[in-house]
Amino acid sequence: MPDLVPQPESPRPEPLEGVLEPWTKKVTILVCWTRQLVPENQDMIRILQYLGCLDVLGFYSGHYCWNATCNNCIFTFRDPRTGEVKTQRSCQTRVQDGLEIVHLPKDVHRK
């Protein structure tokens, strides 16, 4: 009878593996006063998708343009470098360590 040797657990895949830009570490952001660890080097719209905050059907059915023209992904955040509150498109804003989301885009819900 062969010895049963425990096998190491295979690493769990990250959400959106193959969709996100390459990254090596996670950064901390605040989403409506809740601390979240998220992959660096991403647009904020992908971070919202990563966190499960976007309605999947609306996300892929044309609600978002992916061309930075529709304004449906506009959100408000506090810039961690300056402390300034800004309103920008999440598809054109890169995640930064310490970024604080003050107001989510329409149709985006905190999970």
Secondary structure as the mmCIF struct_conf table of DSSP 4:
data_model
#
loop_
_struct_conf.conf_type_id
_struct_conf.id
_struct_conf.beg_label_comp_id
_struct_conf.beg_label_asym_id
_struct_conf.beg_label_seq_id
_struct_conf.end_label_comp_id
_struct_conf.end_label_asym_id
_struct_conf.end_label_seq_id
HELX_LH_PP_P HELX_LH_PP_P1 VAL A 5 GLU A 14
TURN_TY1_P TURN_TY1_P1 PRO A 15 VAL A 19
BEND BEND1 LEU A 20 LEU A 20
HELX_LH_PP_P HELX_LH_PP_P2 GLU A 21 PRO A 22
BEND BEND2 THR A 24 THR A 24
STRN STRN1 LYS A 26 VAL A 31
TURN_TY1_P TURN_TY1_P2 CYS A 32 TRP A 33
STRN STRN2 THR A 34 PRO A 39
BEND BEND3 GLU A 40 ASN A 41
STRN STRN3 ASP A 43 ASP A 43
HELX_RH_AL_P HELX_RH_AL_P1 MET A 44 TYR A 50
TURN_TY1_P TURN_TY1_P3 LEU A 51 GLY A 52
STRN STRN4 LEU A 54 LEU A 54
HELX_RH_AL_P HELX_RH_AL_P2 VAL A 56 TYR A 60
TURN_TY1_P TURN_TY1_P4 SER A 61 GLY A 62
BEND BEND4 HIS A 63 TYR A 64
BEND BEND5 TRP A 66 ALA A 68
BEND BEND6 CYS A 70 CYS A 70
TURN_TY1_P TURN_TY1_P5 ASN A 72 CYS A 73
STRN STRN5 ILE A 74 ARG A 78
TURN_TY1_P TURN_TY1_P6 PRO A 80 THR A 82
STRN STRN6 VAL A 85 ARG A 89
HELX_RH_3T_P HELX_RH_3T_P1 SER A 90 GLN A 92
STRN STRN7 ARG A 94 ARG A 94
TURN_TY1_P TURN_TY1_P7 ASP A 97 GLY A 98
STRN STRN8 GLU A 100 HIS A 103
HELX_LH_PP_P HELX_LH_PP_P3 LEU A 104 PRO A 105
TURN_TY1_P TURN_TY1_P8 LYS A 106 ASP A 107
STRN STRN9 VAL A 108 VAL A 108
#
